[in-house]
Amino acid sequence: MVLENSFTLLPPLVAIAIAVWRKNAILALAVGIVLTWWMSAGLDPVAAVTGSVTGILAVFEGAGNQRIFIFSLLIGSLLVLMNKSGGVNAFIAQLAAKKLVTNPRQASLLPAIIGTSIFTDTNLSMFTAGIASQSLFDKYGLSRARLAYILDSTCSPVSILLLVNGWGAYILGLLDGYQLIDTVGVLIDTVFYNFYPIIVLVMVYYTAFSTKVYGPMRHSQANEVSAPDSIDTSVNEQTGRARYLLLPMALICVLTLLLLAYSGDGDIRRGSGSWSVMWSVITAWLLLCAMLMKDKVFNLSELFSHSLTGIKQLLPVVLILVLSFAFGDAVKAYGTGTYVSQALSQDFPLILFAPLMFVIAGIMAFATGTSWGTFAILMPIAVPLALSSGLPPEFLVAAVLGGGIFGDHSSPISDSTIIASLASGCDHIEHVKTQLPYNVVAAALAMIGYLVMGYYLIGR
């Protein structure tokens, strides 16, 4: 017996429940993978095991996934080398000397500004802002959960608004084939209707500027503070140089843009994000190693020893990424997203079309841990629905995009949520728990926005 229809929701719900209950993302994802294959194989235990193993191994076959794993591990090496060389402490001292970051408010604004400025790749944005801010948050008594929230709620929303990135090229491809007069124009106009990411960005900057936090994050602030002198450095403070942090990070940003343009034949929107970021991180690591050897901070043996330490520290996080990709593939093959999308009924009043698309996109992305699959499934529904109902296509497309982002960066099994935890040095489940109330409030406000805008558009 193959369990279908509403049963397809069971694996993601079980995975999410275990993640929250046991505070163990690896266990949750592993159970979710086995459960999905067990149910899709008609409750055959042998097929469940073989399907799970095959699905996990298949994750490594994708070139894009391989690149993500490589640069994620190398980010760990960069972090350790920057810390142990004294580069992080020197960077903090330089900011203090120039009076750029002298209080908790300025420390909170730094990752928000960096995250807003780098919108070509969400992973690059989160890693850059996280590396530059971790020690500053410790110094000024700000929790890593707050940093994870700022990273996750800045980088993903700004990337879906300013679509000069892989998302933009992907969504343009999804919009092709419909009777749209100006596909690029429709994509650009989604910015004005994409209420959720706009609201999230406003909330982030309010949090950073006011330094106020609410809900579970208030307790994280008291529990996760590290002493300013807890940074482990292997050299004297005076021998550390800020360039050990600044030059590699600047190289990653600049080189990623150049490689995006190169791989996209001059159009960064069509470039390969994972390929560009991977080679940028590798080049930055080589540059940092060369600087540290030239300045006689470390010898070759010490460089490789510290780099290996950084890789080992991030192995559990990369394991979570592997399992999250395998789980996403499993629930997609099982038909979870298709079932949820079929819950949409055209019998609903016209004014409820956008809110409904937003909610379904949010549920799908939350359950599957990805917005990419959500966009692929719902876009063929949203565009024809808009054309047949007379609503602007960009209105319903924006509802799908916003809902997908809401579900994606709220889900404990999402790779972007995991990377935000990694980049901030925050416990993953702690990040999910403290960020979720903010996301729910933003989603509720977005729903109100779609109702008001829908009433206006219908009455025109």
Backbone hydrogen bonds, N-H to C=O, Kabsch-Sander energy under -0.5 kcal/mol:
donor,donor_aa,acceptor,acceptor_aa,energy
3,L,1,M,-0.6
3,L,39,M,-1.1
4,E,2,V,-0.6
7,F,4,E,-2.1
8,T,5,N,-2.1
9,L,6,S,-1.5
10,L,7,F,-1.6
13,L,9,L,-1.8
14,V,10,L,-2.8
15,A,11,P,-2.7
16,I,12,P,-2.4
17,A,13,L,-2.3
18,I,14,V,-2.5
19,A,15,A,-2.2
20,V,16,I,-2.1
21,W,17,A,-2.7
22,R,18,I,-2.9
23,K,19,A,-0.8
24,N,18,I,-0.5
28,A,24,N,-2.1
29,L,25,A,-2.5
30,A,26,I,-2.4
31,V,27,L,-2.6
32,G,28,A,-2.2
33,I,29,L,-2.5
34,V,30,A,-2.2
35,L,31,V,-2.8
36,T,32,G,-2.3
37,W,33,I,-2.2
38,W,34,V,-2.5
39,M,35,L,-2.4
40,S,36,T,-2.5
41,A,37,W,-1.4
42,G,39,M,-1.4
43,L,38,W,-2.6
44,D,38,W,-0.6
48,A,44,D,-1.9
49,V,45,P,-2.0
50,T,46,V,-2.6
51,G,47,A,-2.5
52,S,48,A,-2.0
53,V,49,V,-2.5
54,T,50,T,-2.6
55,G,51,G,-2.4
56,I,52,S,-2.2
57,L,53,V,-2.5
58,A,54,T,-2.0
59,V,55,G,-0.8
59,V,56,I,-0.7
60,F,56,I,-0.6
60,F,57,L,-0.9
61,E,58,A,-1.1
62,G,58,A,-0.7
62,G,59,V,-0.7
66,Q,62,G,-2.2
67,R,63,A,-2.1
68,I,64,G,-1.9
69,F,65,N,-2.3
70,I,66,Q,-2.3
71,F,67,R,-2.6
72,S,68,I,-1.9
73,L,69,F,-2.1
74,L,70,I,-2.2
75,I,71,F,-1.7
76,G,72,S,-1.0
77,S,73,L,-1.2
78,L,74,L,-2.6
79,L,75,I,-2.5
80,V,76,G,-2.1
81,L,77,S,-2.6
82,M,78,L,-2.7
83,N,79,L,-2.2
84,K,80,V,-3.1
85,S,81,L,-1.7
86,G,83,N,-1.3
87,G,82,M,-1.3
88,V,82,M,-1.4
90,A,86,G,-2.2
91,F,87,G,-2.1
92,I,88,V,-2.3
93,A,89,N,-2.4
94,Q,90,A,-2.3
95,L,91,F,-2.3
96,A,92,I,-2.2
97,A,93,A,-2.5
98,K,94,Q,-2.0
99,K,96,A,-1.0
100,L,95,L,-2.7
101,V,95,L,-0.9
107,A,103,N,-2.1
108,S,104,P,-2.2
109,L,105,R,-2.1
110,L,106,Q,-1.6
112,A,108,S,-1.0
113,I,109,L,-2.7
114,I,110,L,-2.4
115,G,111,P,-2.7
116,T,112,A,-1.9
117,S,113,I,-1.8
118,I,114,I,-1.8
119,F,117,S,-0.9
125,S,121,D,-2.3
126,M,122,T,-2.6
127,F,123,N,-2.6
128,T,124,L,-2.6
129,A,125,S,-2.4
130,G,126,M,-2.5
131,I,127,F,-2.7
132,A,128,T,-1.9
133,S,129,A,-0.9
133,S,130,G,-0.6
134,Q,130,G,-2.1
137,F,133,S,-2.5
138,D,134,Q,-1.8
139,K,135,S,-2.6
140,Y,136,L,-2.0
141,G,138,D,-1.3
142,L,137,F,-3.2
147,L,143,S,-1.4
148,A,144,R,-2.7
149,Y,145,A,-2.0
150,I,146,R,-2.3
151,L,147,L,-2.6
152,D,148,A,-2.8
153,S,149,Y,-2.6
154,T,151,L,-1.0
155,C,151,L,-2.5
156,S,152,D,-0.8
158,V,154,T,-2.0
159,S,155,C,-1.4
160,I,156,S,-1.5
161,L,157,P,-0.9
162,L,158,V,-2.7
163,L,161,L,-1.1
164,V,162,L,-1.7
165,N,163,L,-1.1
166,G,120,T,-0.7
169,A,165,N,-1.6
169,A,269,R,-0.7
170,Y,166,G,-2.4
171,I,167,W,-2.9
172,L,168,G,-2.3
173,G,169,A,-1.9
174,L,170,Y,-1.6
175,L,171,I,-1.7
176,D,172,L,-0.8
176,D,173,G,-0.5
178,Y,175,L,-1.0
180,L,178,Y,-2.3
186,V,182,D,-2.2
187,L,183,T,-2.1
188,I,184,V,-2.4
189,D,185,G,-2.4
190,T,186,V,-0.9
190,T,187,L,-0.6
191,V,188,I,-1.4
192,F,189,D,-1.0
193,Y,189,D,-0.6
193,Y,190,T,-0.9
194,N,190,T,-1.2
195,F,193,Y,-1.9
198,I,194,N,-1.1
199,I,195,F,-2.7
200,V,196,Y,-2.6
201,L,197,P,-2.2
202,V,198,I,-1.9
203,M,199,I,-2.3
204,V,200,V,-2.4
205,Y,201,L,-2.3
206,Y,202,V,-2.1
207,T,203,M,-2.5
208,A,204,V,-2.8
209,F,205,Y,-2.5
210,S,206,Y,-2.9
211,T,207,T,-1.8
217,M,214,Y,-1.0
218,R,215,G,-1.8
219,H,216,P,-0.9
220,S,216,P,-1.5
221,Q,217,M,-1.8
222,A,218,R,-0.8
223,N,219,H,-1.5
224,E,220,S,-2.2
230,S,227,A,-2.0
231,I,228,P,-0.6
233,T,231,I,-0.8
234,S,84,K,-2.1
235,V,84,K,-0.6
239,T,236,N,-1.6
240,G,236,N,-0.9
240,G,237,E,-0.7
244,Y,241,R,-1.7
245,L,242,A,-1.7
246,L,242,A,-2.7
247,L,243,R,-1.6
249,M,245,L,-1.7
250,A,246,L,-2.7
251,L,247,L,-2.5
252,I,248,P,-2.2
253,C,249,M,-2.0
254,V,250,A,-2.6
255,L,251,L,-2.8
256,T,252,I,-2.0
257,L,253,C,-1.6
258,L,254,V,-2.1
259,L,255,L,-2.8
260,L,256,T,-2.4
261,A,257,L,-2.1
262,Y,258,L,-2.3
263,S,259,L,-3.1
264,G,260,L,-1.4
265,D,262,Y,-1.4
266,G,261,A,-4.0
267,D,264,G,-1.3
268,I,266,G,-0.6
270,R,267,D,-1.6
271,G,268,I,-0.9
273,G,271,G,-0.8
276,S,272,S,-2.3
277,V,273,G,-2.7
278,M,274,S,-2.2
279,W,275,W,-2.0
280,S,276,S,-1.7
281,V,277,V,-2.7
282,I,278,M,-2.5
283,T,279,W,-2.2
284,A,280,S,-2.4
285,W,281,V,-2.5
286,L,282,I,-2.3
287,L,283,T,-2.4
288,L,284,A,-2.6
289,C,285,W,-2.5
290,A,286,L,-2.4
291,M,287,L,-2.5
292,L,288,L,-2.6
293,M,289,C,-2.2
294,K,290,A,-2.5
295,D,291,M,-2.5
296,K,293,M,-1.0
297,V,292,L,-2.8
298,F,292,L,-1.0
303,L,299,N,-2.4
304,F,300,L,-2.0
305,S,301,S,-2.0
306,H,302,E,-2.8
307,S,303,L,-2.4
308,L,304,F,-2.3
309,T,305,S,-1.8
310,G,306,H,-2.0
311,I,307,S,-2.1
312,K,308,L,-2.5
313,Q,309,T,-2.0
314,L,310,G,-1.1
314,L,311,I,-0.5
315,L,311,I,-0.6
315,L,312,K,-0.8
318,V,314,L,-2.4
319,L,315,L,-2.3
320,I,316,P,-1.7
321,L,317,V,-2.0
322,V,318,V,-2.5
323,L,319,L,-2.5
324,S,320,I,-2.5
325,F,321,L,-2.4
326,A,322,V,-2.3
327,F,323,L,-2.6
328,G,324,S,-2.4
329,D,325,F,-2.2
330,A,326,A,-2.0
331,V,327,F,-2.6
332,K,328,G,-1.7
333,A,329,D,-2.3
334,Y,330,A,-1.9
335,G,331,V,-1.0
335,G,332,K,-0.5
336,T,331,V,-2.3
339,Y,335,G,-2.3
340,V,336,T,-2.1
341,S,337,G,-2.2
342,Q,338,T,-1.6
343,A,339,Y,-0.5
343,A,340,V,-1.3
344,L,341,S,-1.4
348,F,345,S,-1.2
352,L,349,P,-1.7
353,F,350,L,-1.5
356,L,352,L,-2.4
357,M,353,F,-2.5
358,F,354,A,-2.4
359,V,355,P,-2.4
360,I,356,L,-2.7
361,A,357,M,-2.4
362,G,358,F,-2.2
363,I,359,V,-2.6
364,M,360,I,-2.7
365,A,361,A,-2.6
366,F,362,G,-2.3
367,A,363,I,-2.5
368,T,364,M,-2.4
369,G,365,A,-2.0
375,F,371,S,-2.6
376,A,372,W,-2.0
377,I,373,G,-1.9
378,L,374,T,-2.6
379,M,375,F,-2.3
381,I,378,L,-1.2
382,A,378,L,-2.9
383,V,379,M,-2.2
385,L,381,I,-1.8
386,A,382,A,-2.1
387,L,383,V,-2.5
388,S,384,P,-2.4
389,S,385,L,-1.7
390,G,386,A,-1.7
391,L,386,A,-0.7
395,F,392,P,-1.3
396,L,392,P,-1.1
397,V,393,P,-2.6
398,A,394,E,-2.0
399,A,395,F,-1.4
400,V,396,L,-1.9
401,L,397,V,-2.5
402,G,398,A,-3.0
403,G,399,A,-2.3
404,G,400,V,-2.5
405,I,401,L,-2.1
406,F,402,G,-2.4
407,G,403,G,-2.5
408,D,404,G,-2.5
409,H,405,I,-2.6
410,S,407,G,-0.8
411,S,407,G,-1.3
414,S,411,S,-1.2
415,D,369,G,-0.8
418,I,414,S,-2.0
419,I,415,D,-2.6
420,A,416,S,-2.0
421,S,417,T,-1.8
422,L,418,I,-2.3
423,A,419,I,-3.2
424,S,420,A,-1.5
425,G,421,S,-1.2
425,G,422,L,-0.5
426,C,421,S,-2.1
431,H,427,D,-2.1
432,V,428,H,-2.2
433,K,429,I,-2.6
434,T,430,E,-2.2
435,Q,431,H,-2.0
436,L,432,V,-1.9
438,Y,435,Q,-0.7
439,N,435,Q,-1.8
440,V,436,L,-2.5
441,V,437,P,-1.9
442,A,438,Y,-2.3
443,A,439,N,-2.5
444,A,440,V,-2.3
445,L,441,V,-2.2
446,A,442,A,-2.2
447,M,443,A,-2.3
448,I,444,A,-1.8
449,G,445,L,-2.2
450,Y,446,A,-2.3
451,L,447,M,-2.0
452,V,448,I,-2.5
453,M,449,G,-2.7
454,G,450,Y,-2.3
455,Y,451,L,-2.3
456,Y,452,V,-1.9
457,L,453,M,-2.7
458,I,454,G,-2.4
459,G,455,Y,-1.6
460,R,456,Y,-0.5
460,R,457,L,-0.7
